[in-house]
């Protein structure tokens, strides 16, 4: 039995060392890794962020997110900003009653004007109601305040809304800025798709070629994250 535990510990330590090397982790981690429980410290400090923690926690506890009905009851019992925000977010996620969700988000913002979750949710709710100018106004201000909010989703949404509203060059500029900021494959793919639609195919081809090449030399955890987008980039590249 001790030999099995030692083998498991060795494999785990090697896994963490390789992960650290792929990330270009600090030299101090290589020292910590040889201290008892060092690999565990690395895992819970660095590696664990590769995973969807809320979903993982729910899975491990066999939890399901509260239903819309449960959140409505909770709000009736206690009308706090947190409960309003939770119900509004659930409505947006379920694409139900977007006007109601928008009003709940507004109530939260009247309580706390700088609540970024409420700003983002309000923007999405307005999209669902068809109020594109209103959504652009809300999300545009949020992006100016915090460009990387919600893993850059707000910035990406602004670009999509500008495209749909006919401001195509502005949308491309947004996607160019986003791609330069993150260097992520999905953001570059979105930019390439819009360039193709504008008949700027040479630019799109060069962008995709450099993206696919950069992906080959990315750390393993980046490759895992961007694998699906890389397949989309290669598929689009074949059509050009």
C-alpha positions as CSV (number, residue, x, y, z in Angstrom):
1,X,0.0,0.0,0.0
2,X,2.7,2.6,0.8
3,X,4.3,1.9,-2.6
4,X,1.0,2.6,-4.4
5,X,0.6,5.9,-2.5
6,X,4.2,6.8,-3.3
7,X,3.6,6.1,-7.0
8,X,0.5,8.2,-7.0
9,X,2.3,11.1,-5.3
10,X,5.1,10.8,-7.8
11,X,2.8,10.9,-10.8
12,X,0.9,13.8,-9.3
13,X,4.1,15.8,-8.7
14,X,5.3,15.1,-12.3
15,X,1.9,16.3,-13.6
16,X,2.2,19.5,-11.6
17,X,5.8,20.1,-12.7
18,X,4.9,19.6,-16.3
19,X,1.9,22.0,-16.0
20,X,4.1,24.6,-14.3
21,X,6.7,24.3,-17.1
22,X,4.0,24.7,-19.8
23,X,2.6,27.8,-18.1
24,X,6.0,29.3,-17.6
25,X,5.4,29.4,-13.8
26,X,7.7,31.2,-11.4
27,X,10.9,29.5,-10.4
28,X,9.8,29.4,-6.8
29,X,7.1,26.9,-7.7
30,X,9.7,24.4,-8.8
31,X,11.2,24.6,-5.3
32,X,7.9,24.4,-3.6
33,X,7.0,21.3,-5.6
34,X,9.6,19.3,-3.8
35,X,8.3,20.3,-0.3
36,X,5.8,17.9,1.2
37,X,2.3,18.9,0.0
38,X,3.9,21.4,-2.4
39,X,2.2,19.8,-5.5
40,X,-1.2,20.1,-3.7
41,X,-0.4,23.8,-2.9
42,X,0.3,24.4,-6.6
43,X,-2.9,22.6,-7.7
44,X,-5.2,24.6,-5.4
45,X,-3.4,27.9,-6.1
46,X,-2.9,27.6,-9.9
47,X,-4.1,24.5,-11.6
48,X,-7.6,24.5,-10.2
49,X,-8.5,27.7,-12.1
50,X,-8.4,25.7,-15.4
51,X,-11.8,24.3,-14.3
52,X,-15.3,25.7,-14.1
53,X,-15.3,25.9,-10.3
54,X,-19.0,26.7,-9.7
55,X,-20.0,23.9,-12.0
56,X,-17.5,21.5,-10.4
57,X,-18.8,22.4,-7.0
58,X,-22.4,21.7,-8.0
59,X,-21.3,18.4,-9.6
60,X,-19.4,17.2,-6.5
61,X,-22.4,18.2,-4.3
62,X,-25.0,17.0,-6.8
63,X,-26.4,20.5,-6.7
64,X,-28.7,22.1,-9.2
65,X,-29.0,25.8,-9.6
66,X,-32.3,27.2,-8.1
67,X,-35.2,27.3,-10.4
68,X,-36.9,30.5,-11.5
69,X,-39.9,29.6,-9.4
70,X,-37.7,29.1,-6.3
71,X,-35.9,32.4,-6.9
72,X,-39.3,34.2,-7.3
73,X,-40.4,32.7,-3.9
74,X,-37.1,33.8,-2.4
75,X,-37.6,37.3,-3.7
76,X,-41.1,37.5,-2.4
77,X,-39.9,36.5,1.1
78,X,-36.9,38.8,1.1
79,X,-36.7,41.6,-1.4
80,X,-33.0,42.2,-1.3
81,X,-30.8,43.4,-4.2
82,X,-29.0,40.0,-4.1
83,X,-32.3,38.1,-4.6
84,X,-33.4,40.6,-7.3
85,X,-30.1,40.0,-9.1
86,X,-30.3,36.3,-8.8
87,X,-33.9,36.1,-10.3
88,X,-33.0,38.6,-13.1
89,X,-30.0,36.6,-14.0
90,X,-32.0,33.3,-14.0
91,X,-34.6,34.9,-16.3
92,X,-31.9,36.1,-18.7
93,X,-30.2,32.7,-18.7
94,X,-33.6,31.0,-19.4
95,X,-34.5,33.6,-21.9
96,X,-37.8,34.2,-20.1
97,X,-39.5,37.6,-19.4
98,X,-36.6,39.8,-20.5
99,X,-38.6,43.0,-19.7
100,X,-39.1,41.8,-16.1
101,X,-35.4,40.9,-15.9
102,X,-34.4,44.3,-17.2
103,X,-36.5,46.1,-14.6
104,X,-35.0,43.9,-11.8
105,X,-31.5,44.8,-13.0
106,X,-32.4,48.5,-13.0
107,X,-33.7,48.2,-9.5
108,X,-30.3,46.7,-8.5
109,X,-28.5,49.5,-10.2
110,X,-30.6,52.1,-8.4
111,X,-29.3,50.5,-5.2
112,X,-25.7,50.1,-6.5
113,X,-25.0,52.1,-9.7
114,X,-21.6,50.4,-10.3
115,X,-22.7,46.8,-9.9
116,X,-21.1,45.3,-13.0
117,X,-23.1,42.1,-12.9
118,X,-26.3,44.1,-13.0
119,X,-25.0,46.3,-15.9
120,X,-24.0,43.2,-17.9
121,X,-27.3,41.5,-17.2
122,X,-29.3,44.6,-18.1
123,X,-27.5,44.7,-21.4
124,X,-28.3,41.1,-22.2
125,X,-31.9,41.6,-21.1
126,X,-32.2,44.6,-23.4
127,X,-30.8,42.5,-26.3
128,X,-33.5,39.9,-25.6
129,X,-36.2,42.6,-25.7
130,X,-34.9,43.9,-29.1
131,X,-33.6,47.2,-27.7
132,X,-30.2,47.1,-29.4
133,X,-29.4,50.8,-28.9
134,X,-30.2,50.5,-25.2
135,X,-28.1,47.4,-24.9
136,X,-25.2,49.1,-26.7
137,X,-25.3,52.0,-24.4
138,X,-25.3,49.9,-21.2
139,X,-22.7,47.4,-22.4
140,X,-20.5,50.1,-24.0
141,X,-20.2,51.9,-20.7
142,X,-19.4,48.6,-19.0
143,X,-16.6,47.8,-21.4
144,X,-15.1,51.3,-20.9
145,X,-15.3,50.7,-17.2
146,X,-13.9,47.1,-17.2
147,X,-12.9,45.7,-20.7
148,X,-12.2,42.2,-19.4
149,X,-15.4,41.8,-17.4
150,X,-17.0,38.3,-17.6
151,X,-14.0,37.0,-19.5
152,X,-14.3,39.8,-22.2
153,X,-17.9,38.7,-23.0
154,X,-19.2,42.2,-22.7
155,X,-16.7,43.5,-25.2
156,X,-17.6,40.6,-27.6
157,X,-21.3,41.4,-27.2
158,X,-20.7,45.1,-28.0
159,X,-18.9,44.1,-31.2
160,X,-21.8,41.7,-32.2
161,X,-24.4,44.4,-31.5
162,X,-22.6,47.0,-33.6
163,X,-22.4,44.5,-36.4
164,X,-26.1,43.7,-36.2
165,X,-27.0,47.4,-36.1
166,X,-25.1,48.1,-39.3
167,X,-21.9,49.7,-37.8
168,X,-19.8,47.0,-39.4
169,X,-16.5,48.9,-39.5
170,X,-16.9,49.8,-35.8
171,X,-17.6,46.2,-35.0
172,X,-14.4,45.1,-36.8
173,X,-12.4,47.7,-34.9
174,X,-13.9,46.3,-31.6
175,X,-12.9,42.8,-32.6
176,X,-9.4,43.9,-33.6
177,X,-8.9,45.5,-30.3
178,X,-10.3,42.5,-28.5
179,X,-8.0,40.1,-30.4
180,X,-4.9,42.2,-29.7
181,X,-5.8,42.3,-26.0
182,X,-6.4,38.6,-25.5
183,X,-4.8,36.8,-28.4
184,X,-7.5,34.1,-28.0
185,X,-8.4,31.9,-30.9
186,X,-12.1,32.4,-30.5
187,X,-11.7,36.2,-30.7
188,X,-9.5,36.0,-33.7
189,X,-11.9,33.6,-35.4
190,X,-14.8,36.0,-34.8
191,X,-12.7,38.8,-36.4
192,X,-11.8,36.6,-39.3
193,X,-15.4,35.7,-39.9
194,X,-16.4,39.3,-40.1
195,X,-13.5,40.1,-42.4
196,X,-14.7,37.4,-44.8
197,X,-18.2,38.9,-44.7
198,X,-16.6,42.2,-45.7
199,X,-14.8,40.5,-48.5
200,X,-11.4,41.2,-46.9
201,X,-10.4,37.6,-47.4
202,X,-6.7,38.1,-47.7
203,X,-6.6,39.7,-44.2
204,X,-8.7,36.9,-42.9
205,X,-6.4,34.3,-44.3
206,X,-3.3,35.9,-42.8
207,X,-5.0,36.3,-39.5
208,X,-6.1,32.6,-39.4
209,X,-2.7,31.3,-40.5
210,X,-0.9,33.2,-37.8
211,X,-3.6,32.1,-35.3
212,X,-3.2,28.4,-36.1
213,X,0.6,28.7,-36.0
214,X,0.5,30.5,-32.6
215,X,-1.8,27.8,-31.3
216,X,0.8,25.1,-32.0
217,X,3.3,26.8,-29.7
218,X,0.8,27.6,-27.0
219,X,1.0,26.0,-23.5
220,X,-1.1,22.9,-23.1
221,X,-3.7,24.5,-21.0
222,X,-4.3,27.2,-23.6
223,X,-4.6,24.5,-26.3
224,X,-7.2,22.7,-24.2
225,X,-9.2,25.9,-23.8
226,X,-9.0,26.9,-27.5
227,X,-9.3,23.5,-29.1
228,X,-12.8,24.0,-30.4
229,X,-12.1,27.5,-31.7
230,X,-8.9,26.2,-33.4
231,X,-11.0,23.6,-35.3
232,X,-13.3,26.4,-36.4
233,X,-10.3,28.5,-37.6
234,X,-8.9,25.6,-39.6
235,X,-12.3,24.9,-41.2
236,X,-12.7,28.5,-42.2
237,X,-9.1,28.7,-43.5
238,X,-9.8,25.8,-45.8
239,X,-12.6,27.8,-47.5
240,X,-10.3,30.7,-48.3
